[in-house]
Structure formats: structure tokens, C-alpha cells
Amino acid sequence: DTAVSQTPKYLVTQMGNDKSIKCEQNLGHDTMYWYKQDSKKFLKIMFSYNNKELIINETVPNRFSPKSPDKAHLNLHINSLELGDSAVYFCASSQDQGLGAPLHFGNGTRLTVT
Amino acid sequence: GQQLNQSPQSMFIQEGEDVSMNCTSSSIFNTWLWYKQDPGEGPVLLIALYKAGELTSNGRLTAQFGITRKDSFLNISASIPSDVGIYFCAGRNTNAGKSTFGDGTTLTVKP
């Protein structure tokens, strides 16, 4: 059973389009995250949700809008896609937000904007 | 913001050799974590360290939480081809709500 699952795995789209990435975790964790990994493999946090509540928004453009319908799901919607949005987006979850609990990552969504 | 510097950036070693990589920070953390990322997959936790000075092993892997709380190292003994991947350190503070990642060490193991 996949613990953190993301769909789709690959997403190719044109500039200006709107797209969504879905994430689900079956670990019973309270906290979920979106990370962006750029072409240099650097991992940077975008958002964090705890029990459906936004905790962290790391100065991400407001074209990116996360939505958490329940604590097992955290989706990412991106409006007006730009070339610079091309990256691998990872969803992750952890047992808690503050006690140093390790992250469990999904296998990523590779977004290519042409 | 907090910066984590990993070194070396990349390593090319022969199967059977030991590997050492480290991570330094400009500020302190109270948790250090080491992850490995295989191609096409998400990072997977290798070792978590929760106390300054702590030395923890996981099979052929050993990691230490630096006394100053600003650094950590990871050693891999007797490397094998499946050790290939990108190794990330991450620092985390209680109530910070997020992990800050280093820029990764890419390991290549030649059979």
C-alpha cells in the first residue's frame, strides 16, 4: 500500500493553463506539505497544513492555491502556469508539525510547462 | 533564512569503499534527519537524530548530531551499487513546522 500517493506522476502543459495535483496519505498523519524540487535538486517547502488548516505559506505566488478537504488530502492547484513552474512537486506528510517527526514523501509529480 | 550546506556535492567511489558526507548550518537545529532519494522517487528517511552528540546507526549507515547543533555527518560503510542516489540532510526545530533541506550529495558507486 502506498503511504503518500500523488497524481498525476507526469504533467505536461502549456503556459497559461490551470492544472491540479492531488495528494492523499493513508498514514493517519496530521500534517501535510508541498515541496518543490528544482532542476538542481534543491527541495524547498511551499505549504504546510495541519488538520486542514494552513500553517506555512513560504512566499509562494498566489497562482498556487493548496486545498485540504480533510486531513488525509492536500491538493495543489496552479493557475496561469509559467515556464518557471516546471519542476518536480512532492507531497509529504508527518505525524506532527512541531516535534521533529520525519517526513514521508510521495513519488513526485514532474510538471513541464512549454 | 536558514541555510544548510552539504559537502561534497557529488562523489564517485568504487564499490566496497566507505563514504562520508556532512552538513553544516548557519543556525542551530534540534533535530537532524538524513534522507535518500532514488531516481524518480521521493526522498526516504534513513536516520533521525534528536539529541546533540547522538550517534545512530542503521545497518551500514551511521550518522551523528554535532555537539554545536549546527552540523551533522553521515557515513556509509562498504558501499554497494544500490547506495547510488542523492542524500539530503534536513534540519528541523520544534514548533518551526517545517524541515529545511540541504542541497544534496549525489553518490555514484562503480561496481
Interface residues (C-beta under 8 A of the other chain):
Chain A: V4 T31 Y33 K40 K41 F42 L43 K44 I45 S48 N50 I55 I56 E58 F90 A92 Q97 G98 L99 G100 P102 L103 H104 F105 G106 N107 G108
Chain B: N30 T31 L33 Y35 Q37 G40 E41 G42 P43 V44 L45 A48 Y50 I86 F88 A90 R92 N93 T94 N95 A96 G97 K98 S99 T100 F101 D103 G104 T106
